[in-house]
């Protein structure tokens, strides 16, 4: 979310920190007081007789592309309809519009319903060319039980007497009935404008991770029957609070990778298996002072620790870019400003290279992290006069076209008149409901870039399914994305277990670090719901001494390793699965990796990528499956994987 140009993203100074901390506490108590189970239980009906659309729900990921139910590429040409995430700046009378961002009081619901009817608003959305809406909300909105003021829905009197969540329901129903795809975005915890030190820094700043995930299950269930609600964008701009940074993979309560994986799998298994699970990278870590470590990780941690969902074809990653921020610049002006470059300070080539490095690389084919990347926020103001900022917007939209990336502009709708309103909005409504927009105003300098972006052809048509690669991390907990095995009893009680998603097999293991690599390449059909599985804990099925002097766990003939378990660092058991289709081959070789990497082409593009950084790794070839693993507990060894029995698929 953008903020006023001269408001710092991250404020520093003890006085500011203390004020924010006190304010956060008051917001938390308000949120808790407004909680209600009635709002959680209500489930709106799907919209009747939806308008025809050129796409078929639900959406999925196929490699780096988003596709519809017919396998056709569906490009998210989106914009953010803000408001329900909160507009109050955090001080002063919350009822006074002057204390809201750009003077716009949304009353905790999508902005503009006081000024224009839903049909006319949606007609404007069609006019600017978007096909999908990112719809932010707050956790506080989910629980609020007080009806919105009548004046807040003056142009939509049918919404009088409804709670913010019920208004949100009506907006979702109207959008989807009009053919738009809707992505739900948990933007904030409290209904307050973000994104500095505002009590919304992390998904669990103002609630527990469990409560946050419970709210997502509630929201995903709420719109389950409406198939044009296509995605769950889990949390917005995860960043440092006053004292702590978020992290990626540390296994504590600030671990965004673990929390997003937990919430995504809960949504898919408990609420709505059709939703895209959208994970934004980390937006900020460190204190923005020259000489101290600080920066914007974005999606760089995904390169070595990605997400493996119970349905890997539902994963999308996202990132935000604004010209006045930078790879190591918070976006602040004045207090909290550092001497780091902003994105708008970079040359066109530098900008392209930086976004490739921090986000777009995720789309590289044949990697464990391969997934679509959605640039779910970017934007600039119609009244912007800084040549550098204007050049950035042109260069950035050119980048989106060149890389054929999905996108969502911020914001879509704003006010105009009486000294209020967000000039960044694509569409603006005055107090009388008169609309002006980026395509209506001949003086709006953004129009050329926007028209070029929204009209760019990009890839269209059917997307052929490609081989999947996914990683498993047993460093601190189970990693069992297999729906089949989740539904069965614990197959190695007391051990940490890793099982590939259904249909995938283990093709690589790390010597240390408890990492594994799964794939579908070669398609041996290991995903049947009733697939025959065997847990191997000893050498009962060993037929030849393929690793002399080592303990060997080997699958029965014709079965592939699809999971493994560890106790501490020591291999405990192997989970073997028999394919439903053609039988597997038996010609085998021993692949050692106890003293170095042993991967095809050293694990470069098309072979899964770096799934265990800093550790020795072994990986079978694409036309092989792992039928056994060898290890030793001799003095100086910890029983970690040392060799794989790589066997030809056919």
PEZIGI-V58249 format. One record per pair of residues at least 12 apart in sequence whose C-alpha atoms are under 8 Angstrom apart, sorted by the first residue. I is the first residue (numbers start at 1). J is the second residue. D is the distance in Angstrom with one decimal. If there is no record, write none. Layout:
BEGIN
i = {I	I}
j = {J	J}
d = {D	D}
END
This chain:
BEGIN
i = {1	1	1	1	2	2	2	3	3	3	4	5	5	6	6	6	7	7	8	8	8	8	8	8	8	8	8	9	9	9	9	9	9	10	10	10	10	10	10	10	11	11	11	11	11	12	12	12	12	17	17	20	20	20	21	21	23	23	23	24	24	24	27	27	28	28	31	31	31	31	34	34	34	34	35	35	35	35	36	36	36	37	39	39	39	39	39	40	40	40	42	43	43	43	44	44	44	45	45	46	46	46	46	47	47	47	47	47	48	49	50	50	50	50	51	51	51	52	52	53	53	55	55	55	55	56	56	56	57	57	57	57	58	58	58	58	58	59	59	59	59	59	59	60	60	60	60	60	60	61	61	61	61	61	61	61	62	62	62	62	62	62	63	63	63	63	63	63	63	63	63	64	64	64	64	64	64	64	65	65	65	66	67	70	71	71	71	72	72	72	72	73	73	73	73	73	74	75	75	76	76	76	76	76	76	77	77	77	77	77	77	77	77	78	78	78	78	78	78	78	78	78	78	79	79	79	79	79	79	79	79	79	79	79	80	80	80	80	80	80	80	80	80	80	80	81	81	81	81	81	81	81	81	81	81	82	82	82	82	82	82	82	83	83	83	83	83	83	83	83	84	84	84	84	84	84	84	84	84	84	84	84	84	84	85	85	85	85	85	85	85	85	85	85	85	85	85	86	86	86	86	86	86	86	86	86	86	86	86	87	87	87	87	87	87	87	87	87	87	88	88	88	88	88	88	89	89	89	90	90	90	100	101	102	102	102	103	103	104	104	104	104	104	106	107	107	107	107	108	108	108	109	109	109	109	109	109	110	110	110	111	111	112	112	112	112	113	113	113	113	113	114	114	114	114	114	114	115	115	115	115	115	115	115	115	116	116	116	116	117	117	118	118	118	119	122	122	124	125	128	128	128	129	130	131	131	131	132	132	132	132	133	133	133	133	133	134	134	134	134	134	134	135	135	135	135	136	136	136	136	137	137	137	137	137	138	138	138	138	138	138	139	139	139	139	139	139	139	140	140	140	141	141	141	141	142	142	142	142	143	144	144	144	145	145	146	146	147	147	147	147	147	148	148	148	148	148	149	172	176	176	176	179	180	181	181	181	182	182	182	182	183	183	183	183	183	184	184	184	184	185	185	185	185	185	186	186	186	186	186	187	187	188	188	188	188	189	189	189	189	190	195	197	197	199	201	201	201	201	201	202	202	202	202	202	202	202	203	203	209	209	213	213	213	216	216	216	217	217	217	217	218	220	220	220	220	221	221	224	224	227	229	230	230	230	231	231	231	231	232	232	232	232	233	233	233	233	234	234	234	234	234	234	234	235	235	236	237	237	237	237	237	237	238	238	238	238	238	238	239	239	239	239	240	240	240	245	245	245	246	246	247	248	248	249	251	256	257	257	260	261	261	261	264	264	265	265	268	268	269	274	275	276	276	276	277	277	277	278	278	278	278	279	279	279	279	280	280	280	280	280	281	281	281	281	281	281	281	281	282	282	282	282	283	283	283	283	284	284	284	284	285	288	288	288	288	288	289	289	289	290	290	294	295	295	295	295	296	296	296	296	297	297	298	298	298	298	299	299	299	299	299	299	300	300	300	302	302	303	303	303	304	304	304	304	305	305	305	306	306	306	306	307	307	307	308	308	308	308	308	309	309	310	310	310	310	310	310	311	311	312	312	315	315	316	316	316	316	317	317	317	317	318	318	318	318	318	319	319	319	319	319	319	320	320	320	320	321	321	321	322	322	322	322	322	323	323	323	323	323	323	323	324	324	324	324	325	325	325	326	326	326	326	326	327	327	327	327	328	328	328	329	329	343	344	344	344	344	345	348	348	351	352	359	360	364	365	365	366	366	366	366	366	366	366	366	367	367	367	367	367	367	367	367	368	368	368	368	368	368	368	368	368	369	369	370	372	373	373	374	374	374	374	375	375	375	375	376	376	376	376	377	377	377	377	378	378	378	379	379	379	379	379	380	380	381	381	381	381	382	382	382	382	382	383	383	393	393	394	397	397	397	398	398	400	401	401	401	404	404	410	410	411	411	411	412	412	412	413	413	413	413	413	414	414	414	414	415	415	415	415	416	416	416	416	417	417	425	426	467	467	467	467	467	468	468	468	469	469	469	469	469	469	470	470	470	470	470	471	471	471	471	471	472	472	472	472	472	472	472	473	473	473	473	474	474	474	474	474	474	475	475	475	476	477	477	478	478	478	479	479	479	479	480	480	480	480	480	481	481	481	481	482	482	482	482	483	483	484	484	484	485	491	492	492	494	495	495	495	495	496	496	496	497	497	497	497	498	498	498	498	499	499	499	499	500	500	500	501	502	502	502	503	503	503	503	503	503	503	504	504	504	504	504	504	505	505	505	505	505	505	505	505	505	505	506	506	506	506	506	506	506	506	507	507	507	507	507	507	507	508	508	508	508	508	509	509	509	509	510	510	510	510	510	510	511	511	511	511	511	511	511	511	511	512	512	512	512	512	513	513	513	514	514	515	515	516	516	517	517	518	519	521	521	522	522	522	524	524	524	524	524	525	525	525	526	526	526	526	527	527	528	528	531	531	531	531	532	532	532	533	533	533	533	534	534	534	534	535	535	535	535	536	536	536	536	536	536	536	537	537	537	537	538	538	538	539	539	539	539	540	541	541	541	541	541	542	542	546	546	546	547	547	547	549	550	550	550	551	551	551	552	552	552	552	553	553	553	553	553	554	554	554	554	554	555	555	555	555	556	557	558	558	558	558	558	559	559	559	559	559	559	560	560	560	560	560	560	561	561	561	561	561	561	561	561	562	562	562	562	563	563	569	569	569	570	570	570	570	571	571	571	571	576	583	584	584	584	585	585	585	585	586	586	586	586	587	587	588	588	588	588	589	589	589	590	590	590	590	591	591	591	591	591	591	591	592	592	592	592	593	593	593	593	593	594	594	594	594	594	595	596	596	597	597	597	597	598	598	598	598	599	599	599	599	599	600	600	600	607	618	618	619	620	620	621	623	623	624	624	624	624	625	625	625	625	626	626	626	626	627	627	627	627	628	628	628	629	629	629	629	629	630	630	630	631}
j = {194	195	377	410	322	379	410	101	194	195	102	324	333	332	333	334	332	333	196	330	331	332	333	334	335	336	337	195	196	197	330	331	332	196	197	287	288	330	332	336	196	197	332	335	336	287	288	335	336	197	242	197	198	199	199	242	90	198	199	198	199	206	190	199	190	206	140	143	144	190	140	143	144	145	140	143	144	145	143	144	145	143	142	143	144	145	165	142	143	218	222	221	222	223	169	222	223	225	226	173	223	225	226	173	174	176	177	226	177	177	176	177	178	179	177	178	179	178	179	179	180	68	69	72	74	68	69	70	69	227	228	230	227	228	230	274	275	74	230	274	275	276	314	274	275	276	313	314	315	276	313	314	315	316	371	372	313	371	463	464	465	466	363	365	370	371	372	465	466	467	468	363	364	365	370	371	372	373	371	372	463	372	463	462	462	463	464	460	461	462	463	459	460	461	462	463	460	405	406	131	132	374	406	407	408	129	130	131	132	406	407	408	454	130	131	132	133	134	376	406	407	408	409	130	132	133	134	376	407	408	409	410	411	412	133	134	135	136	377	408	409	410	411	412	413	110	111	133	134	135	136	410	411	412	413	110	111	135	136	411	412	413	106	107	108	109	110	111	136	137	106	107	108	109	110	111	135	136	137	138	141	164	168	191	108	109	136	137	138	141	186	187	188	190	191	192	193	106	107	108	109	137	138	188	190	191	192	193	194	100	101	104	105	106	107	108	191	192	193	100	101	105	191	192	193	101	192	193	192	193	198	193	193	420	421	422	420	421	414	415	420	421	422	152	148	149	152	164	141	164	191	137	141	164	165	167	168	135	168	171	413	414	413	414	415	429	152	153	154	155	156	151	152	153	154	155	156	153	154	155	429	430	431	432	433	155	156	429	433	155	156	156	171	174	174	175	178	427	412	426	438	439	454	454	179	180	181	180	181	182	183	180	181	182	183	408	182	183	184	185	376	408	182	183	184	185	184	185	186	187	184	185	186	187	188	186	187	188	189	190	191	186	188	189	190	191	212	215	189	190	191	164	165	190	191	164	165	215	219	165	163	164	165	163	164	163	164	160	161	162	163	164	160	161	162	163	164	161	229	226	228	229	228	228	228	229	230	228	229	230	231	229	230	231	232	233	229	231	232	233	232	233	234	235	236	232	233	234	235	236	235	236	200	203	235	236	203	205	206	207	206	237	241	242	241	237	238	239	240	241	235	238	239	240	241	246	254	235	238	253	259	262	263	266	234	263	267	266	267	270	271	271	232	267	271	272	271	272	271	272	274	275	274	275	276	275	276	277	278	275	276	277	278	277	278	279	280	260	263	264	277	278	279	280	279	280	280	280	281	282	283	284	320	256	280	281	282	283	284	282	283	284	285	284	285	286	284	285	286	282	285	282	301	305	305	476	282	306	307	279	307	308	309	277	309	309	310	310	311	310	314	314	314	315	316	314	315	316	315	316	317	318	315	316	317	318	298	299	317	318	319	297	298	299	300	301	317	318	319	296	297	298	299	296	297	298	320	296	297	298	330	297	329	330	336	337	338	336	337	338	338	339	328	327	328	329	330	326	327	328	329	327	358	319	320	358	359	317	318	319	358	359	362	357	358	359	362	369	362	369	610	610	611	612	613	369	471	611	368	369	470	471	369	470	471	470	471	472	481	501	481	501	480	481	482	483	501	502	481	501	470	501	371	372	371	372	373	374	371	372	373	374	359	373	374	375	376	359	373	374	375	376	377	375	376	377	378	375	377	378	343	377	378	379	380	342	343	344	380	389	392	393	342	343	344	389	342	343	344	340	341	342	343	344	341	342	343	354	340	341	342	341	342	392	388	389	391	392	388	392	395	396	399	373	373	605	605	606	467	468	469	605	606	607	608	609	468	469	470	605	606	607	608	609	468	469	470	471	517	608	609	610	611	469	470	469	406	405	406	405	406	407	408	405	406	407	408	406	407	408	409	407	408	409	410	408	409	410	393	409	410	411	424	393	424	422	423	424	425	423	424	444	445	446	423	444	446	449	449	449	450	453	449	453	453	453	456	458	458	459	424	425	424	425	426	425	426	427	425	426	427	428	429	426	427	428	429	428	429	430	431	428	429	430	431	430	431	437	438	519	520	521	522	523	519	520	521	517	518	519	520	521	608	500	517	518	519	608	515	516	517	518	611	498	499	500	515	516	517	518	498	514	515	516	496	497	498	513	514	515	513	514	515	496	496	497	496	497	498	496	497	498	499	497	498	499	500	501	499	500	501	502	499	500	501	502	501	502	502	529	530	499	535	565	573	567	565	566	567	572	565	566	567	563	564	565	566	516	563	564	565	562	563	564	575	518	562	563	518	526	527	528	520	523	524	525	526	527	528	518	519	520	526	527	562	518	519	520	526	560	561	562	563	625	626	518	519	560	561	562	563	625	626	519	619	620	621	624	625	626	617	618	619	620	626	617	618	619	641	612	615	616	617	618	641	593	594	615	616	617	618	640	641	642	569	615	616	640	641	569	612	615	566	569	611	612	611	612	608	611	562	608	622	623	622	623	649	579	581	582	584	649	579	580	581	577	578	579	580	579	580	579	580	577	578	579	580	577	578	579	575	576	577	578	555	575	576	577	573	574	575	576	553	554	555	573	574	575	576	553	572	573	574	552	553	573	551	552	553	554	554	553	554	555	556	557	554	555	589	590	645	590	630	643	632	630	631	632	630	631	632	628	629	630	631	573	574	628	629	630	574	627	628	629	645	574	576	627	628	576	586	578	583	584	585	586	576	577	578	579	584	627	576	577	578	625	626	627	574	575	576	577	625	626	627	628	574	575	576	577	575	576	638	639	640	638	639	640	641	631	639	640	641	627	650	648	649	650	647	648	649	650	647	648	649	650	647	648	645	646	647	648	645	646	647	643	644	645	646	618	619	620	643	644	645	646	618	642	643	644	616	617	618	642	643	616	617	641	642	643	616	616	617	615	616	617	618	616	617	618	619	617	618	619	620	621	619	620	621	622	643	644	644	644	646	646	648	649	646	647	648	649	646	647	648	649	644	645	646	647	644	645	646	647	644	645	646	641	642	643	644	645	642	643	644	643}
d = {7.0	6.8	6.7	6.8	7.4	7.8	7.4	7.9	8.0	7.8	7.9	7.9	7.6	6.9	5.5	7.8	6.4	6.8	7.5	7.4	6.1	3.6	5.8	7.6	7.1	6.7	7.7	6.5	4.9	7.9	5.7	5.7	5.4	5.1	6.4	8.0	7.2	6.4	6.9	6.6	7.1	6.9	8.0	6.9	5.8	7.8	7.9	7.1	5.9	7.6	6.2	6.3	6.2	7.6	7.7	7.9	7.3	7.9	8.0	6.6	5.0	7.9	6.6	7.9	7.4	6.1	5.5	7.9	7.9	6.7	7.5	6.1	5.1	6.4	7.5	4.4	6.0	7.4	5.2	6.8	6.5	7.3	6.9	6.0	7.5	7.0	7.3	7.1	7.0	6.2	7.4	7.8	5.0	7.3	6.7	6.7	7.2	7.4	7.9	6.7	7.4	5.8	4.9	5.3	7.3	7.4	5.8	7.2	7.3	7.1	7.0	4.1	6.5	6.9	5.5	5.3	5.6	7.9	6.3	5.1	7.9	6.3	7.9	8.0	7.3	5.5	5.3	6.6	5.4	5.7	5.9	7.4	5.8	6.8	6.1	5.9	7.3	7.9	6.2	7.3	7.3	6.8	8.0	7.9	7.9	6.4	5.6	5.2	7.9	7.9	4.8	5.6	6.5	7.1	6.9	6.8	6.3	7.6	7.1	7.8	6.0	6.9	7.6	6.7	6.0	5.5	7.0	7.4	6.3	7.9	7.4	4.9	7.3	7.0	6.0	4.4	4.2	7.4	7.1	5.2	7.7	6.4	7.2	7.9	5.4	5.9	7.7	7.1	5.0	4.2	6.0	7.2	5.5	5.6	6.0	6.2	7.7	7.9	5.7	6.8	6.1	7.7	4.9	6.1	7.4	7.8	5.1	5.6	6.1	6.1	5.6	6.3	6.9	5.2	6.1	4.6	5.3	6.7	7.9	7.8	5.8	4.1	6.4	6.7	6.9	5.4	6.0	8.0	7.6	4.2	4.4	6.1	6.5	5.4	5.8	4.7	6.0	7.4	7.7	6.3	6.1	5.3	5.1	5.3	8.0	6.4	7.2	6.6	6.4	5.5	7.1	7.9	6.2	5.3	6.2	5.7	6.2	6.5	5.9	6.4	7.4	7.3	5.2	7.6	6.1	5.2	4.3	4.8	7.2	7.6	7.0	7.5	4.4	3.7	4.9	7.4	7.9	6.0	4.7	6.5	7.1	7.7	7.7	7.4	6.4	7.4	5.4	4.1	4.6	7.7	7.7	5.7	5.8	7.7	5.5	6.8	7.2	7.0	7.4	5.3	7.7	7.7	7.1	7.7	7.4	4.0	4.2	5.1	8.0	5.2	5.4	6.8	6.0	6.3	7.7	7.4	7.1	5.4	4.5	4.2	6.3	7.0	7.4	4.9	5.4	6.0	6.3	5.5	6.5	7.5	7.6	7.7	6.9	5.7	5.1	5.5	5.0	6.1	7.7	6.7	6.8	6.2	7.9	7.5	6.8	7.9	6.9	7.8	6.5	6.1	6.3	7.8	8.0	5.5	7.6	6.8	6.4	8.0	7.1	7.8	7.0	7.0	7.3	7.0	7.2	7.4	6.6	5.0	7.0	5.9	6.3	6.4	4.8	4.3	4.5	4.9	7.0	7.8	6.9	5.5	6.6	7.3	6.1	6.5	4.7	5.2	7.4	7.6	5.2	5.2	5.4	7.0	7.6	7.3	7.9	7.1	7.7	7.3	7.9	7.7	7.8	7.1	6.3	7.4	7.7	5.4	6.5	4.9	4.4	5.7	7.6	6.9	6.3	5.0	6.2	7.8	6.1	4.8	6.2	6.5	7.8	7.1	6.8	6.0	5.1	5.7	6.2	4.4	5.8	5.3	7.5	6.1	5.3	5.6	6.8	5.8	5.8	4.6	5.1	5.9	5.7	7.2	6.7	4.8	6.3	7.7	7.7	7.0	6.1	5.2	6.0	6.2	6.0	8.0	6.9	8.0	5.9	7.4	8.0	7.9	6.9	6.9	7.4	5.8	7.9	5.7	7.8	7.7	5.2	4.9	4.1	6.7	7.2	6.6	6.2	5.7	6.1	7.7	7.8	7.9	5.6	7.1	7.8	7.1	5.1	6.0	6.2	6.3	4.7	5.8	6.9	6.1	5.7	4.4	5.9	6.7	7.5	6.0	5.1	5.9	6.1	4.5	6.2	6.6	7.4	8.0	6.4	5.7	4.9	6.5	5.6	4.8	5.4	7.8	7.4	7.0	7.0	7.8	6.4	7.8	7.6	7.4	5.9	6.7	7.7	7.4	5.7	5.2	6.2	5.7	8.0	5.2	6.3	7.7	7.7	7.4	7.9	6.3	7.3	7.8	7.0	7.8	5.2	7.5	8.0	7.3	6.8	6.9	5.4	6.8	5.6	7.6	7.5	6.6	5.7	5.9	4.8	6.3	7.2	5.7	7.8	7.5	7.2	5.1	6.1	4.7	4.3	6.0	6.9	6.4	6.0	5.2	5.9	6.3	4.5	6.3	7.7	6.9	7.8	7.7	7.2	6.1	6.0	7.6	7.4	7.0	6.9	7.1	7.6	6.5	5.0	7.8	8.0	7.8	7.9	7.5	5.3	5.4	7.0	6.3	5.3	4.6	6.1	6.1	5.4	6.8	7.9	5.4	6.6	7.4	6.9	7.8	6.8	7.9	7.3	6.7	7.8	7.9	7.4	6.8	6.3	7.6	6.9	5.8	7.1	6.0	6.2	7.4	7.7	8.0	7.8	6.8	4.6	6.0	6.7	5.7	5.1	6.1	6.2	4.7	5.4	6.6	7.7	6.4	4.8	5.9	7.6	7.4	5.7	4.4	5.5	7.1	4.5	4.6	7.8	8.0	7.4	6.6	6.1	6.9	5.6	4.9	6.9	5.3	6.3	5.5	8.0	4.5	6.6	7.8	7.6	7.5	7.4	6.6	5.8	7.0	6.5	6.4	7.2	5.8	5.6	6.9	6.3	6.1	4.1	6.7	7.6	7.6	5.3	5.7	7.7	7.7	7.2	6.3	8.0	6.0	6.7	7.9	7.8	7.1	5.5	5.1	7.8	7.3	5.1	6.7	7.5	6.4	7.2	6.4	7.3	5.9	5.8	6.8	6.5	7.9	7.8	7.1	6.9	5.4	7.9	7.0	7.4	7.8	7.6	5.9	6.5	7.1	6.7	7.7	5.7	7.5	7.9	4.2	5.8	6.2	5.9	8.0	7.6	7.1	7.9	7.4	6.5	7.7	5.7	5.2	6.1	7.2	6.8	6.3	4.9	6.3	7.9	5.3	4.6	5.5	6.1	6.8	7.5	6.6	5.0	6.2	7.2	5.7	6.0	4.8	6.1	7.6	6.5	5.2	7.2	7.9	5.4	6.5	7.7	6.5	4.9	4.7	7.9	6.1	6.0	7.2	5.5	6.4	6.2	7.3	5.0	6.0	8.0	7.5	6.0	4.0	4.6	7.9	7.5	7.1	7.2	8.0	5.9	7.1	7.7	6.4	5.9	7.3	5.7	5.6	7.4	5.0	6.8	7.9	6.1	7.9	6.5	7.3	6.6	7.7	7.0	6.2	7.3	7.2	6.7	5.9	3.8	5.8	5.6	7.6	8.0	6.0	7.8	6.6	6.2	6.5	4.0	4.9	7.5	4.5	4.5	5.9	7.7	5.0	6.1	7.9	7.2	7.7	7.2	7.8	8.0	6.6	6.7	6.5	4.7	5.3	7.6	7.2	6.2	4.5	6.2	7.9	5.3	4.5	6.9	7.2	5.4	5.4	5.4	7.0	5.3	5.7	7.4	5.7	5.4	7.4	6.7	7.0	5.3	8.0	5.2	3.9	7.4	5.5	5.9	5.6	6.6	6.6	6.5	7.9	8.0	7.7	5.8	6.4	7.4	6.1	7.8	7.3	7.4	6.1	6.3	7.3	5.5	7.4	7.3	7.0	6.5	4.9	6.8	5.1	5.0	6.1	5.1	6.1	4.9	5.7	7.9	7.7	6.3	4.7	6.5	5.0	4.9	5.9	7.8	5.7	5.5	4.6	7.4	5.4	6.9	8.0	5.3	7.0	5.4	4.9	7.9	7.9	5.4	5.4	6.8	7.1	5.6	4.4	6.9	8.0	5.6	7.7	5.9	5.0	6.2	7.6	7.2	5.6	4.5	5.9	6.2	6.2	7.6	7.3	5.6	4.9	6.2	7.5	7.3	6.2	4.8	6.6	6.4	6.9	6.4	7.9	5.2	6.2	6.3	5.6	7.4	7.9	6.0	7.8	5.0	4.9	5.9	7.9	6.1	4.6	6.5	6.7	5.1	4.7	6.7	7.5	6.4	6.3	5.0	7.8	6.0	5.9	4.3	5.1	7.3	6.7	6.9	6.2	7.9	7.8	7.1	7.2	7.4	7.7	6.0	5.6	5.1	7.3	5.4	5.4	6.4	7.3	5.9	4.2	6.6	8.0	5.3	5.4	6.0	5.9	4.0	6.5	7.8	5.9	5.6	6.0	8.0	6.8	4.6	7.7	6.5	8.0	8.0	5.9	4.3	3.5	7.3	5.9	5.0	4.8	6.3	7.0	6.8	5.2	5.6	6.7	7.4	6.8	6.1	4.4	7.6	7.2	7.8	4.5	6.7	7.8	5.7	5.1	6.6	7.2	6.3	6.6	5.6	5.5	7.8	7.8	6.0	5.7	7.1	5.5	4.0	6.3	7.8	5.9	5.6	6.6	7.1	6.3	6.3	5.9	4.2	6.3	6.8	6.8	6.0	6.4	5.3	5.6	7.6	5.8	5.0	5.8	7.5	5.8	6.9	6.2	7.4	7.6	7.1	6.9	7.7	6.8	6.9	5.9	7.1	7.8	7.4	6.6	7.8	8.0	6.2	7.7	6.7	6.1	7.5	6.1	7.0	7.4	7.6	7.3	5.3	5.8	6.0	6.8	6.7	4.6	6.3	7.6	7.8	7.8	6.3	6.7	6.4	7.0	6.7	5.7	5.5	7.9	6.9	5.4	4.4	6.5	7.8	5.9	5.1	6.5	6.7	5.8	4.7	6.2	6.4	7.1	6.7	5.6	5.2	6.4	7.4	6.7	6.6	4.7	6.7	7.3	5.8	7.8	7.5	5.9	5.5	6.7	7.9	7.6	5.7	6.2	5.5	8.0	5.5	7.8	7.8	6.3	7.6	7.2	6.7	7.6	7.9	6.0	5.5	5.1	5.5	5.4	5.8	6.9	5.8	4.4	6.6	7.3	6.7	5.4	5.4	6.4	7.8	5.9	4.1	6.6	8.0	7.7	5.8	5.5	6.1	7.8	7.4	6.3	6.2	5.0	6.8	7.1	5.7	5.1	4.4	7.1	7.1	6.8	5.2	5.4	6.5	6.2	5.9	5.1	6.5	5.6	4.4	6.4	7.6	5.7	5.6	7.1	7.8	5.7	5.7	6.3	4.7	7.0	6.5	6.8	5.9	5.9	4.3	5.0	7.9	7.4	5.9	5.8	6.8	8.0	7.6	7.5	5.2	5.5	6.8	5.3	5.0	4.1	6.0	6.3	7.8	7.6	5.5	5.6	6.4	5.5	4.1	6.3	5.8	5.4	6.4	6.6	5.9	4.9	6.2	6.8	7.8	7.4	5.3	5.1	6.3	6.7	6.8	6.0	4.3	6.7	6.2	5.7	5.1	5.6	5.8	6.7	7.8	7.5	4.7	7.0	6.8	4.9	6.9	8.0	4.8	4.8	6.1	7.8	6.1	4.8	6.4	7.0	5.6	4.8	6.9	7.8	6.9	7.3	6.1	7.6	7.1	7.2	7.9	7.7	5.6	7.8	6.0	5.7	5.9	5.1	4.3	5.0	5.6	5.3	6.4	6.1	6.3	5.6	4.7	6.2	7.4	5.4	6.2	6.4	5.6	4.7	7.5	6.5	7.5	5.7	4.6	6.2	5.7	5.1	6.3	6.9}
END
